[in-house]
């Protein structure tokens, strides 16, 4: 029972870390695209 729970927690943490990385990457991409467009609006 404990092993299964630990596995679930590890999987959840991994998914959470991936989503955080994805979010920060999309934020950087938005900033780069806005720089290309020449707009001075902040991406965040």
Protein Blocks (a to p, Z undefined) as FASTA:
>chain_A
ZZmmmmmmmmmmmmmmmmmmmmmmmmmmmmmmmmmnopabdfZZ
